[in-house]
Amino acid sequence: MQARQSRRVCTVLAILLASLIPLSLPSASAEVVCCGPSEFELYFIGENNEATMTPFESELVGINEKGVSQSAQGTEEIATWSILWKQSAVVPESTWRFNIAYEVENAAGVYANATVDVQIGNNVYTAESGTPGAFMSGNDMIAIDIEIPQVAVSMNDPIEVTFAVRSLLFTQPGDESSIRFVWGEDTESAIRVNLPLVTVDMPNALVVGEEVFFPVILKSGFGERMWSSLEDFEFKVGGVVISDVRSPSIVSGGIEVPFVWNPGSSPTDGNYQINLSIWLNDGDIPLTSGRMHDITFEEGGGSESYHFGEPARAVSSRLGVEIDVKYDGSHITRTVELEIEGSMASWLRWGMDNIGNSSLPSDHLFSQVQGPSIASNLRENGRVDDSEKEVLLNHIDGSTRNLEVFLGNTGLALNPDGLFEADLFDMNPEVEIDLMGVSGIDDAPMKIRIDVVLELTGEERLLLISDFIRPQLGNGIWTMNGDPSVDLRATLTTSAFSGLYNVIKEDLPDHMEVTHYRVGLSEVVTIEVNGLSADDKFEVEYAVAGSALFSPFVTLLATILLLVTGIVIGLRLTQYRSRWIVGISSVAFTGMMAYVYALSALPPTFVMGIAGACAVLMMPLAIISPRHEYEWTLGDEPLSDDYEKALSREIPTVDCPACGTSNPVETMKRPVRIPCGGCGRNLRIEG
């Protein structure tokens, strides 16, 4: 490890010395100020078809592994990691070193022949661990050197590294002996290469009005990631740090970054030294470059202009996703509204303005947009005209395949399968684009709305939302200042006669809130989360009720009827008893059912079952209620005590209006008729 760090320090110092040489040269229209081939680590990440390599530690997320057991026969390929090199260059003659971490399990060690194939373009170079093979034990790294001659690499040439093992021989093997190879975060599994990491171009400064633009072009085999995945940077004009960075533009093999300096009032003509420092990873010595600019200011502001090229997508963008789903029993209508702000908004506006631009690469999203030809005076005029917006709209609205490509990796880097219940082809999507009043190439927000309809038959389990952000190397497209910047709001609403049986939630991130409740005659499911990233994996599904018998209306009606029935039964059974137990139980059961129906959002069968249990429970509660004191009955006391108690109890009386006889009333039932003890007339008592 110390030797590797020493080599890194020596290499970076050599780069720094080389980068200072152009500073003594006369100023030119554009200067390549840095850097030649250098040694650096290409870390292994991903697996299967997504296995790749990166020099940026910030892109190392997660750990991958491949195990090989003692029963393996022949050659076992562990993984192939590949990248598409984005810059034509010459690879110098050098020795590359392959390192991968391993762990031997249930054995003292293992002998194995290990092979590494390195493909650069159409050339393949192979190295082996030797005969009888490498011995590996415990946890460690296996290292293999590969001799690479001087070779040219062209833009979009593949660079692949394949690692395989064969002839495994375990020593002192136990049950299920194996060896695991691991790579990814914190494993230091990588190949140390000697490649041109980055070329820094610094064209002449431009005085635009009251500002000075300093374009810096970073060209690298890693394309625009050489800027978006950097750990940090610092740009200085005459020792003053400049923090104003405008929207970067994509150039062939890299990215152009405009740094903007406001010199204030009455600036002085002359030579200004600029310096750029970039940190590839945390803790690295920065790569430093610079040059002198001869700047002449004009009275009233400079007359030069800076031309913005294709905006880079992966710089700083925010995405707000609003989803509104309505279920009426036979159809599900869904509206997905995407509000886009930042570099992606600039890129989309720029793309619409460049529809029909023959200079775009054939695999560019906007070179594939087909439609009526756009007038030459409207094309590439720095604004989105109505005809350009209509061409894109017709392109994605008229073809489900085109819409999926637009939403996918070459467009918005989203996964349609996570945003919609079913295949878009089955839902007849309709698309709208709203520039929100800004037609220039600008970072201002814009909206894209997609409406779909899905017809249902019978009881079904459907997707409400799942992880829909496609993984991107580096910080990804949807980040602001390196932090995830996707906000999601989703709402599902049912009608009175169509309900949900259940809502199923799986692997929700801690910062995601999912609520399910009933409001009157409707069910509502809401999802809310801020700062969603491609690393968040989740899924929310819902099962629709197969019958109107389980709808909110029927559930509420049945709950009310069962509660009322239970309360009426309780009151009838306590006609001659105290009703305080029934009264308290009625209030408690009503409150509990309000919670069960509205807030807990249990399945309708559970709600009606709990309501039925409350009605049944009311009967024993009424039976155990105590009788009134004046409805005296014989107790367990001696007969003499019962007699004295009977004599002492108070019995209400009523006087006969005909003869004036006082008659006792020994029942609480009203109205009631009793005979007069004096004249025999029937007396009716109302209250």
C-alpha positions as CSV (number, residue, x, y, z in Angstrom):
1,M,0.0,0.0,0.0
2,Q,2.8,2.5,0.9
3,A,4.6,1.7,-2.3
4,R,1.4,2.4,-4.3
5,Q,0.9,5.7,-2.5
6,S,4.6,6.7,-3.2
7,R,4.1,5.9,-6.9
8,R,1.0,8.1,-6.9
9,V,2.8,11.0,-5.3
10,C,5.7,10.8,-7.7
11,T,3.4,10.6,-10.7
12,V,1.3,13.6,-9.6
13,L,4.5,15.6,-8.9
14,A,5.7,14.8,-12.4
15,I,2.3,16.0,-13.8
16,L,2.5,19.2,-11.8
17,L,6.0,20.0,-13.2
18,A,4.8,19.2,-16.7
19,S,1.8,21.5,-16.2
20,L,3.9,24.4,-15.3
21,I,5.9,24.3,-18.6
22,P,3.2,26.0,-20.8
23,L,3.1,29.0,-18.4
24,S,6.3,30.4,-19.8
25,L,5.1,30.2,-23.4
26,P,3.5,33.1,-25.2
27,S,-0.2,33.4,-25.0
28,A,-2.1,31.6,-27.9
29,S,-5.6,31.4,-29.0
30,A,-6.0,28.1,-27.2
31,E,-3.4,26.3,-25.0
32,V,-3.3,22.7,-24.0
33,V,-2.0,23.2,-20.4
34,C,-2.3,19.8,-19.0
35,C,-1.7,16.8,-19.0
36,G,0.2,13.8,-20.4
37,P,-0.3,10.1,-19.6
38,S,-0.3,9.3,-16.0
39,E,-0.7,6.3,-13.6
40,F,-4.0,6.0,-11.8
41,E,-6.4,3.4,-10.5
42,L,-9.4,2.2,-12.4
43,Y,-11.7,0.7,-9.8
44,F,-14.0,-2.2,-10.5
45,I,-17.7,-1.6,-10.0
46,G,-21.0,-3.4,-11.0
47,E,-21.6,-6.9,-12.2
48,N,-22.8,-8.7,-15.3
49,N,-23.6,-6.3,-18.2
50,E,-23.2,-3.3,-15.9
51,A,-19.7,-4.2,-14.8
52,T,-17.4,-1.2,-15.5
53,M,-14.4,0.7,-14.3
54,T,-14.0,4.2,-12.9
55,P,-11.2,6.4,-11.6
56,F,-13.7,8.3,-9.3
57,E,-14.0,6.9,-5.8
58,S,-17.3,8.9,-5.5
59,E,-18.8,6.4,-8.0
60,L,-18.0,3.4,-5.8
61,V,-21.4,2.3,-4.4
62,G,-22.0,-1.2,-3.0
63,I,-19.9,-4.4,-3.1
64,N,-20.1,-7.1,-5.7
65,E,-18.7,-10.6,-5.4
66,K,-18.3,-14.0,-7.3
67,G,-17.6,-17.2,-5.5
68,V,-15.9,-20.4,-6.8
69,S,-16.3,-23.7,-5.1
70,Q,-13.9,-26.7,-5.1
71,S,-16.3,-28.5,-7.4
72,A,-15.7,-26.0,-10.2
73,Q,-14.2,-27.7,-13.3
74,G,-12.2,-26.0,-16.1
75,T,-12.0,-22.2,-16.4
76,E,-14.3,-20.0,-14.3
77,E,-14.7,-16.4,-15.5
78,I,-15.1,-14.1,-12.5
79,A,-16.1,-10.9,-14.3
80,T,-15.5,-8.7,-17.3
81,W,-15.3,-4.9,-16.6
82,S,-15.4,-2.6,-19.6
83,I,-15.5,1.1,-20.5
84,L,-15.9,3.0,-23.8
85,W,-13.0,5.3,-24.1
86,K,-14.1,8.8,-25.1
87,Q,-10.9,10.3,-26.4
88,S,-8.4,9.4,-29.1
89,A,-5.0,9.0,-27.6
90,V,-1.8,7.0,-27.5
91,V,-1.3,4.5,-24.7
92,P,2.4,4.5,-23.7
93,E,4.4,1.3,-23.2
94,S,4.0,0.4,-19.5
95,T,3.1,-2.3,-17.0
96,W,-0.4,-2.4,-15.7
97,R,-1.1,-4.1,-12.4
98,F,-4.4,-5.9,-11.7
99,N,-5.5,-6.2,-8.1
100,I,-8.6,-7.9,-6.7
101,A,-9.6,-8.8,-3.1
102,Y,-10.4,-12.3,-2.2
103,E,-11.5,-14.4,0.8
104,V,-10.9,-18.2,1.2
105,E,-13.7,-20.0,3.1
106,N,-13.5,-23.3,4.9
107,A,-10.0,-24.2,3.7
108,A,-6.4,-23.4,4.7
109,G,-5.7,-22.0,1.3
110,V,-6.1,-22.6,-2.4
111,Y,-3.8,-22.9,-5.4
112,A,-5.2,-21.5,-8.7
113,N,-4.0,-20.4,-12.1
114,A,-5.4,-16.8,-12.5
115,T,-5.6,-15.1,-15.9
116,V,-6.1,-11.5,-16.8
117,D,-7.0,-10.4,-20.3
118,V,-6.8,-6.7,-21.2
119,Q,-8.5,-5.6,-24.4
120,I,-7.7,-2.1,-25.9
121,G,-9.6,-1.6,-29.0
122,N,-9.0,-4.7,-31.1
123,N,-5.8,-5.7,-29.3
124,V,-5.8,-8.2,-26.4
125,Y,-3.0,-8.7,-23.9
126,T,-2.8,-11.6,-21.5
127,A,-1.0,-12.3,-18.2
128,E,-1.1,-15.2,-15.8
129,S,-0.2,-15.8,-12.2
130,G,2.3,-18.5,-13.3
131,T,2.9,-22.1,-12.7
132,P,1.9,-24.0,-10.5
133,G,-0.3,-21.0,-9.7
134,A,-0.9,-18.4,-7.1
135,F,-1.4,-19.5,-3.5
136,M,-4.2,-17.7,-1.7
137,S,-5.2,-17.9,2.0
138,G,-7.4,-15.9,4.4
139,N,-8.3,-12.4,3.2
140,D,-5.9,-10.6,0.9
141,M,-5.3,-9.3,-2.6
142,I,-4.1,-11.1,-5.7
143,A,-1.9,-9.0,-8.0
144,I,-1.0,-9.8,-11.6
145,D,1.2,-7.6,-13.9
146,I,0.3,-7.1,-17.5
147,E,2.8,-5.7,-20.0
148,I,1.1,-3.2,-22.4
149,P,3.0,-2.0,-25.5
150,Q,2.5,1.4,-27.0
151,V,-0.8,1.3,-28.7
152,A,-3.3,3.8,-30.2
153,V,-6.8,4.0,-28.7
154,S,-9.6,5.7,-30.7
155,M,-12.7,7.4,-29.5
156,N,-15.4,4.9,-28.5
157,D,-12.9,2.0,-28.4
158,P,-13.6,-0.5,-25.7
159,I,-11.1,-1.1,-22.8
160,E,-12.0,-4.4,-21.2
161,V,-10.5,-6.3,-18.3
162,T,-11.4,-10.0,-17.9
163,F,-10.4,-12.0,-14.9
164,A,-10.7,-15.8,-14.7
165,V,-9.3,-18.7,-12.6
166,R,-8.8,-22.4,-13.3
167,S,-7.2,-25.5,-11.8
168,L,-8.3,-24.8,-8.3
169,L,-6.7,-26.9,-5.6
170,F,-7.9,-26.4,-2.0
171,T,-5.6,-27.3,0.9
172,Q,-7.2,-28.8,4.0
173,P,-10.7,-28.3,2.6
174,G,-13.8,-28.5,4.7
175,D,-17.4,-28.6,3.8
176,E,-18.4,-26.2,1.0
177,S,-14.9,-24.8,0.6
178,S,-14.7,-21.9,-1.8
179,I,-13.0,-18.6,-2.7
180,R,-14.8,-15.4,-3.1
181,F,-13.5,-12.5,-5.1
182,V,-14.9,-9.1,-4.2
183,W,-14.8,-5.6,-5.7
184,G,-16.5,-2.3,-5.3
185,E,-16.7,0.1,-2.3
186,D,-13.8,-0.1,0.2
187,T,-12.2,-3.2,-1.4
188,E,-9.4,-1.4,-3.4
189,S,-10.0,-3.9,-6.3
190,A,-8.7,-2.1,-9.3
191,I,-6.3,-2.1,-12.2
192,R,-3.5,0.4,-12.1
193,V,-3.2,1.8,-15.7
194,N,-1.0,4.3,-17.5
195,L,-3.4,6.4,-19.7
196,P,-4.0,10.0,-20.6
197,L,-6.3,10.9,-17.8
198,V,-7.3,14.4,-18.9
199,T,-6.3,17.1,-21.4
200,V,-7.0,20.7,-20.2
201,D,-7.6,23.2,-23.0
202,M,-7.8,27.0,-22.1
203,P,-9.0,29.1,-25.1
204,N,-8.6,32.9,-24.9
205,A,-10.8,34.8,-22.5
206,L,-13.8,36.7,-23.9
207,V,-15.0,40.0,-22.6
208,V,-18.8,39.8,-22.8
209,G,-20.4,43.1,-21.6
210,E,-19.3,43.6,-18.0
211,E,-18.1,40.0,-17.5
212,V,-15.1,38.0,-18.6
213,F,-15.6,34.4,-19.7
214,F,-12.7,32.0,-19.2
215,P,-13.6,28.8,-21.2
216,V,-11.9,25.6,-19.9
217,I,-12.2,22.4,-22.0
218,L,-11.6,19.1,-20.2
219,K,-11.1,16.2,-22.6
220,S,-10.9,12.7,-21.2
221,G,-11.6,9.1,-21.9
222,F,-14.3,9.5,-19.3
223,G,-16.2,12.2,-21.2
224,E,-18.2,14.7,-19.3
225,R,-17.8,12.7,-16.1
226,M,-14.3,14.2,-15.9
227,W,-16.2,17.3,-14.6
228,S,-19.4,16.0,-13.1
229,S,-17.7,13.3,-10.9
230,L,-14.7,15.3,-9.7
231,E,-14.3,15.5,-6.0
232,D,-13.6,19.3,-6.1
233,F,-12.1,22.1,-8.1
234,E,-10.8,25.7,-7.6
235,F,-10.4,28.4,-10.3
236,K,-8.4,31.6,-9.6
237,V,-7.9,34.8,-11.5
238,G,-4.8,36.6,-10.2
239,G,-5.1,34.7,-6.9
240,V,-8.8,35.5,-6.5
241,V,-11.1,32.4,-6.3
242,I,-13.9,32.5,-8.9
243,S,-17.1,30.6,-8.0
244,D,-19.4,31.7,-10.9
245,V,-19.6,28.7,-13.2
246,R,-22.1,28.8,-16.0
247,S,-23.8,25.8,-17.7
248,P,-21.1,23.4,-19.1
249,S,-21.4,22.3,-22.7
250,I,-20.6,18.9,-24.2
251,V,-17.7,18.9,-26.7
252,S,-16.2,16.0,-28.6
253,G,-14.5,13.8,-26.0
254,G,-15.2,16.0,-23.1
255,I,-16.9,19.1,-21.6
256,E,-16.4,22.9,-21.8
257,V,-16.8,24.8,-18.6
258,P,-17.2,28.6,-18.7
259,F,-15.8,30.3,-15.5
260,V,-17.1,33.9,-15.3
261,W,-15.3,36.8,-13.6
262,N,-16.9,40.2,-12.9
263,P,-13.9,42.6,-12.6
264,G,-16.0,45.5,-11.3
265,S,-16.0,49.1,-12.5
266,S,-12.9,50.5,-14.3
267,P,-11.0,47.3,-14.8
268,T,-7.4,47.6,-16.0
269,D,-6.1,46.1,-19.2
270,G,-3.2,43.7,-18.9
271,N,-2.0,40.1,-18.4
272,Y,-4.0,38.0,-15.9
273,Q,-2.8,34.7,-14.6
274,I,-5.5,32.0,-14.2
275,N,-5.1,28.7,-12.4
276,L,-7.3,25.7,-12.3
277,S,-6.9,22.9,-9.7
278,I,-9.0,19.7,-9.8
279,W,-9.2,17.0,-7.2
280,L,-9.9,13.6,-8.7
281,N,-10.6,12.0,-5.3
282,D,-10.6,13.0,-1.7
283,G,-7.1,13.2,-0.3
284,D,-5.4,13.3,-3.7
285,I,-2.9,16.0,-4.7
286,P,-4.7,18.3,-7.1
287,L,-3.9,18.4,-10.8
288,T,-3.0,22.1,-11.4
289,S,-2.9,23.9,-14.7
290,G,-3.0,27.5,-15.8
291,R,-2.0,30.2,-18.4
292,M,-1.7,34.0,-18.9
293,H,-4.5,35.9,-20.6
294,D,-4.0,39.3,-22.3
295,I,-7.3,41.0,-21.6
296,T,-8.4,44.4,-23.1
297,F,-11.5,46.0,-21.7
298,E,-13.7,48.3,-23.8
299,E,-15.5,51.3,-22.7
300,G,-19.2,50.5,-22.1
301,G,-18.5,46.8,-21.9
302,G,-17.0,44.1,-24.2
303,S,-18.6,43.3,-27.6
304,E,-17.5,39.7,-27.7
305,S,-20.0,36.8,-27.2
306,Y,-19.8,33.4,-25.7
307,H,-21.4,30.6,-27.6
308,F,-23.0,27.9,-25.5
309,G,-22.9,24.4,-27.0
310,E,-24.9,21.4,-26.0
311,P,-25.6,21.6,-22.2
312,A,-24.2,18.7,-20.2
313,R,-27.0,16.7,-18.6
314,A,-25.1,15.4,-15.5
315,V,-24.3,18.7,-13.8
316,S,-27.0,20.1,-11.6
317,S,-30.7,19.2,-12.1
318,R,-33.8,18.9,-10.1
319,L,-36.8,16.7,-10.8
320,G,-40.2,17.0,-9.2
321,V,-42.6,14.1,-9.9
322,E,-46.4,14.5,-9.3
323,I,-48.5,11.4,-9.8
324,D,-52.3,11.5,-9.6
325,V,-54.1,8.1,-9.9
326,K,-57.9,7.7,-9.9
327,Y,-59.7,4.3,-9.7
328,D,-63.4,4.0,-10.6
329,G,-63.9,0.3,-10.5
330,S,-63.3,-0.5,-14.2
331,H,-60.6,2.1,-15.2
332,I,-57.4,3.6,-13.7
333,T,-56.5,7.0,-15.0
334,R,-53.0,8.2,-14.2
335,T,-51.4,11.6,-14.7
336,V,-47.6,11.8,-14.3
337,E,-46.2,15.4,-14.3
338,L,-42.5,15.9,-14.4
339,E,-41.1,19.3,-13.5
340,I,-37.5,19.7,-14.7
341,E,-35.1,22.4,-13.6
342,G,-31.4,23.0,-14.1
343,S,-29.0,21.6,-16.7
344,M,-31.6,19.0,-17.9
345,A,-34.1,21.8,-18.7
346,S,-31.4,23.6,-20.7
347,W,-30.5,20.4,-22.5
348,L,-34.1,19.7,-23.4
349,R,-34.6,23.2,-24.7
350,W,-31.3,23.1,-26.6
351,G,-32.3,19.7,-28.1
352,M,-35.6,21.0,-29.4
353,D,-33.8,24.0,-31.0
354,N,-31.3,21.5,-32.6
355,I,-33.9,19.1,-34.2
356,G,-32.6,18.5,-37.7
357,N,-29.0,19.5,-36.8
358,S,-27.0,17.2,-39.1
359,S,-23.8,17.5,-36.9
360,L,-25.4,15.6,-34.0
361,P,-24.1,12.1,-33.5
362,S,-26.3,9.4,-34.9
363,D,-27.0,7.9,-31.5
364,H,-28.0,11.3,-30.0
365,L,-31.6,11.5,-28.8
366,F,-32.5,14.6,-30.8
367,S,-30.9,13.3,-34.0
368,Q,-33.5,10.5,-33.9
369,V,-36.5,12.9,-33.7
370,Q,-38.5,12.5,-36.9
371,G,-41.1,14.9,-38.1
372,P,-41.8,17.8,-40.5
373,S,-38.7,19.8,-41.6
374,I,-38.2,23.0,-39.6
375,A,-37.5,26.3,-41.4
376,S,-33.8,27.0,-41.5
377,N,-34.3,30.5,-39.9
378,L,-35.8,28.8,-36.8
379,R,-33.3,26.1,-36.4
380,E,-30.4,26.7,-33.9
381,N,-31.6,30.2,-33.2
382,G,-31.1,30.0,-29.4
383,R,-34.8,29.6,-28.6
384,V,-37.5,26.9,-28.8
385,D,-40.1,27.9,-31.4
386,D,-43.6,26.5,-31.4
387,S,-42.9,24.3,-34.5
388,E,-39.8,22.8,-32.8
389,K,-41.8,21.9,-29.7
390,E,-44.6,20.4,-31.8
391,V,-42.1,18.2,-33.7
392,L,-40.8,16.7,-30.4
393,L,-44.3,16.4,-29.0
394,N,-45.6,14.5,-32.1
395,H,-42.5,12.3,-32.0
396,I,-43.0,11.1,-28.4
397,D,-46.8,11.3,-28.4
398,G,-47.3,9.4,-31.6
399,S,-45.1,6.4,-30.7
400,T,-44.9,4.5,-27.4
401,R,-41.4,3.3,-28.3
402,N,-40.2,6.8,-28.8
403,L,-41.7,7.9,-25.5
404,E,-39.9,5.0,-23.7
405,V,-36.6,6.0,-25.4
406,F,-37.2,9.7,-24.4
407,L,-37.8,8.7,-20.8
408,G,-34.9,6.2,-20.8
409,N,-31.1,6.5,-20.5
410,T,-30.4,8.7,-23.5
411,G,-33.1,11.1,-22.3
412,L,-34.4,11.7,-18.8
413,A,-32.7,8.6,-17.3
414,L,-36.0,7.3,-15.9
415,N,-37.6,3.8,-15.9
416,P,-41.1,3.8,-17.3
417,D,-41.8,0.5,-15.6
418,G,-41.5,2.2,-12.2
419,L,-43.8,5.1,-13.1
420,F,-46.8,3.2,-14.7
421,E,-49.0,0.2,-13.7
422,A,-48.4,-1.6,-17.0
423,D,-46.8,-1.4,-20.4
424,L,-47.2,2.1,-22.0
425,F,-48.4,0.4,-25.2
426,D,-51.5,-0.9,-23.4
427,M,-52.4,2.5,-22.0
428,N,-52.5,4.9,-25.0
429,P,-50.3,7.7,-23.4
430,E,-51.0,11.3,-24.2
431,V,-48.1,13.8,-23.7
432,E,-48.0,17.6,-23.2
433,I,-44.9,19.9,-23.0
434,D,-45.1,23.2,-21.1
435,L,-42.0,25.5,-21.3
436,M,-43.6,27.6,-18.6
437,G,-43.0,30.8,-20.6
438,V,-39.3,30.4,-21.1
439,S,-38.3,29.5,-24.7
440,G,-34.6,30.5,-24.5
441,I,-31.8,27.9,-23.7
442,D,-32.3,28.3,-20.0
443,D,-32.2,26.4,-16.7
444,A,-35.7,27.6,-15.8
445,P,-38.3,25.0,-14.9
446,M,-40.4,23.2,-17.6
447,K,-43.0,20.5,-17.3
448,I,-43.8,17.3,-19.2
449,R,-47.2,15.7,-18.5
450,I,-48.2,12.1,-19.5
451,D,-51.8,10.9,-19.2
452,V,-52.6,7.2,-19.5
453,V,-55.7,5.0,-19.0
454,L,-55.7,1.3,-18.0
455,E,-58.9,-0.8,-18.3
456,L,-59.3,-3.5,-15.6
457,T,-61.1,-6.8,-15.5
458,G,-61.7,-8.5,-12.2
459,E,-59.7,-8.3,-9.0
460,E,-56.1,-7.3,-9.7
461,R,-52.9,-6.4,-7.9
462,L,-51.3,-3.3,-9.5
463,L,-48.2,-1.2,-9.2
464,L,-48.6,2.3,-7.7
465,I,-44.9,3.3,-7.8
466,S,-41.5,1.7,-7.6
467,D,-37.9,2.9,-8.0
468,F,-37.9,4.7,-11.3
469,I,-34.5,6.5,-11.5
470,R,-32.0,4.7,-13.7
471,P,-28.6,4.4,-12.1
472,Q,-26.0,6.7,-13.6
473,L,-22.2,6.7,-13.1
474,G,-20.9,9.6,-10.9
475,N,-23.3,11.8,-9.2
476,G,-25.9,11.0,-11.8
477,I,-28.2,13.4,-13.7
478,W,-30.7,14.2,-10.9
479,T,-28.4,15.9,-8.3
480,M,-28.0,19.4,-6.9
481,N,-24.5,20.1,-5.5
482,G,-23.9,16.4,-5.4
483,D,-27.0,15.6,-3.4
484,P,-30.1,13.7,-4.7
485,S,-32.7,16.1,-6.0
486,V,-35.8,14.0,-7.0
487,D,-39.0,14.9,-5.1
488,L,-42.0,12.5,-5.4
489,R,-45.6,13.2,-4.6
490,A,-48.1,10.4,-5.5
491,T,-51.9,10.3,-4.7
492,L,-54.3,7.4,-5.4
493,T,-58.0,8.1,-5.0
494,T,-61.0,5.7,-5.4
495,S,-64.7,6.4,-6.1
496,A,-67.5,5.5,-3.6
497,F,-68.3,2.2,-5.2
498,S,-64.7,1.0,-5.9
499,G,-62.3,0.3,-3.1
500,L,-58.9,-1.1,-2.2
501,Y,-58.4,-4.4,-0.5
502,N,-54.9,-3.7,0.6
503,V,-51.7,-1.6,0.0
504,I,-48.5,-3.5,-0.1
505,K,-45.2,-1.7,0.7
506,E,-41.7,-3.3,0.2
507,D,-38.2,-2.0,1.1
508,L,-39.3,1.6,1.7
509,P,-36.4,4.0,2.4
510,D,-36.6,5.7,5.8
511,H,-37.4,9.1,4.4
512,M,-40.4,7.9,2.4
513,E,-43.9,8.3,3.9
514,V,-46.8,6.2,2.6
515,T,-50.3,6.8,4.2
516,H,-53.6,5.0,3.4
517,Y,-56.9,6.3,4.8
518,R,-60.6,6.8,3.9
519,V,-62.2,10.1,3.6
520,G,-66.0,9.9,3.6
521,L,-66.9,7.7,0.6
522,S,-63.4,7.6,-0.9
523,E,-60.1,5.8,-0.2
524,V,-56.8,7.8,-0.5
525,V,-53.2,6.6,-0.7
526,T,-50.5,9.2,-0.5
527,I,-46.7,8.9,-1.0
528,E,-44.2,11.7,-0.2
529,V,-40.5,11.7,-0.3
530,N,-37.8,14.3,-0.9
531,G,-34.2,13.7,-2.1
532,L,-34.9,10.4,-3.8
533,S,-31.9,8.8,-5.5
534,A,-31.1,5.9,-7.8
535,D,-29.8,4.0,-4.8
536,D,-33.3,3.9,-3.2
537,K,-35.0,0.7,-4.0
538,F,-38.7,0.4,-3.2
539,E,-42.1,-0.8,-4.4
540,V,-45.7,0.1,-3.5
541,E,-48.5,-1.9,-4.9
542,Y,-52.3,-2.0,-4.3
543,A,-54.9,-4.7,-4.6
544,V,-58.2,-3.4,-5.8
545,A,-61.4,-4.9,-4.3
546,G,-63.0,-7.4,-6.7
547,S,-66.6,-6.4,-5.8
548,A,-68.6,-3.3,-4.9
549,L,-69.5,-5.1,-1.6
550,F,-66.0,-4.0,-0.5
551,S,-66.3,-0.4,-1.7
552,P,-66.0,2.5,0.8
553,F,-69.8,3.2,0.5
554,V,-70.8,-0.4,1.4
555,T,-68.1,-0.6,4.1
556,L,-69.3,2.6,5.7
557,L,-72.9,1.7,5.5
558,A,-72.4,-1.8,6.9
559,T,-70.3,-0.3,9.7
560,I,-73.0,2.2,10.7
561,L,-75.7,-0.4,10.6
562,L,-73.8,-2.8,12.7
563,L,-72.9,-0.1,15.3
564,V,-76.5,1.1,15.4
565,T,-77.8,-2.4,15.8
566,G,-75.4,-3.1,18.6
567,I,-76.4,0.1,20.4
568,V,-80.1,-0.5,20.0
569,I,-79.7,-4.1,21.4
570,G,-77.8,-2.7,24.3
571,L,-80.5,-0.2,25.1
572,R,-83.3,-2.7,24.9
573,L,-81.5,-5.2,27.2
574,T,-80.9,-2.4,29.8
575,Q,-84.5,-1.3,30.0
576,Y,-84.6,-2.2,33.7
577,R,-80.9,-1.8,34.3
578,S,-78.3,0.9,34.6
579,R,-77.1,2.1,31.2
580,W,-73.7,3.7,32.0
581,I,-71.7,0.6,30.8
582,V,-73.7,0.6,27.5
583,G,-73.3,4.3,27.1
584,I,-69.5,4.3,27.6
585,S,-69.2,1.3,25.3
586,S,-71.2,2.9,22.6
587,V,-69.0,6.0,22.6
588,A,-65.8,3.8,22.7
589,F,-67.0,1.5,19.9
590,T,-68.0,4.5,17.8
591,G,-64.6,6.1,18.2
592,M,-62.7,2.9,17.6
593,M,-64.7,2.2,14.4
594,A,-64.1,5.8,13.2
595,Y,-60.3,5.1,13.6
596,V,-60.6,1.6,12.0
597,Y,-62.6,2.8,9.0
598,A,-60.8,6.1,8.3
599,L,-57.2,6.1,9.7
600,S,-56.1,2.5,9.9
601,A,-57.5,1.7,6.5
602,L,-57.8,-2.0,7.2
603,P,-59.2,-4.2,4.5
604,P,-63.0,-3.8,4.2
605,T,-63.6,-7.4,5.5
606,F,-61.7,-6.6,8.7
607,V,-63.6,-3.3,9.1
608,M,-67.0,-5.0,8.9
609,G,-65.8,-7.9,11.0
610,I,-64.7,-5.5,13.8
611,A,-68.0,-3.6,13.6
612,G,-69.9,-7.0,13.9
613,A,-67.8,-7.9,16.9
614,C,-68.7,-4.6,18.5
615,A,-72.4,-5.3,18.0
616,V,-72.1,-8.8,19.5
617,L,-70.0,-7.6,22.4
618,M,-72.7,-5.1,23.3
619,M,-75.0,-8.0,24.5
620,P,-72.9,-9.4,27.3
621,L,-72.0,-5.8,28.4
622,A,-75.8,-5.1,28.7
623,I,-76.5,-8.3,30.5
624,I,-73.8,-7.6,33.2
625,S,-75.1,-4.1,33.7
626,P,-76.6,-3.6,37.3
627,R,-80.3,-3.3,37.9
628,H,-81.8,-0.1,39.3
629,E,-82.1,0.1,43.1
630,Y,-85.9,0.4,43.2
631,E,-86.2,-2.8,41.0
632,W,-85.5,-4.8,44.2
633,T,-85.2,-8.6,44.1
634,L,-84.3,-11.1,46.8
635,G,-80.6,-11.4,47.5
636,D,-78.4,-13.6,49.5
637,E,-79.1,-11.8,52.8
638,P,-81.4,-13.2,55.5
639,L,-85.1,-12.9,54.8
640,S,-85.6,-10.4,57.7
641,D,-82.9,-8.2,56.2
642,D,-84.7,-8.4,52.8
643,Y,-88.0,-7.5,54.4
644,E,-86.5,-4.4,56.2
645,K,-84.9,-3.4,52.9
646,A,-88.2,-3.7,51.1
647,L,-89.9,-1.6,53.7
648,S,-87.3,1.1,53.5
649,R,-87.1,1.4,49.7
650,E,-88.8,4.3,48.0
651,I,-91.4,3.5,45.5
652,P,-92.9,6.3,43.3
653,T,-96.7,6.8,43.5
654,V,-99.4,8.5,41.5
655,D,-102.7,9.8,42.8
656,C,-106.0,8.8,41.0
657,P,-107.7,11.9,39.7
658,A,-111.1,10.3,40.3
659,C,-110.9,9.0,43.9
660,G,-107.6,10.4,45.0
661,T,-106.1,7.0,45.9
662,S,-102.3,6.9,45.9
663,N,-101.1,4.1,43.7
664,P,-97.5,2.7,43.7
665,V,-95.7,2.5,40.3
666,E,-93.1,-0.3,40.4
667,T,-91.9,-0.2,36.7
668,M,-89.8,2.2,34.7
669,K,-91.6,1.3,31.5
670,R,-93.3,4.3,29.8
671,P,-96.0,4.7,28.8
672,V,-97.7,2.2,31.2
673,R,-101.2,1.5,32.4
674,I,-102.0,0.5,36.0
675,P,-105.4,-0.1,37.7
676,C,-106.4,2.3,40.6
677,G,-106.6,0.5,43.9
678,G,-109.5,2.7,45.0
679,C,-112.0,2.9,42.1
680,G,-110.5,0.4,39.7
681,R,-110.0,2.9,36.8
682,N,-107.1,2.3,34.4
683,L,-104.5,5.0,34.9
684,R,-102.1,5.9,32.0
685,I,-98.6,7.1,33.0
686,E,-96.7,8.9,30.2
687,G,-93.4,10.0,31.9
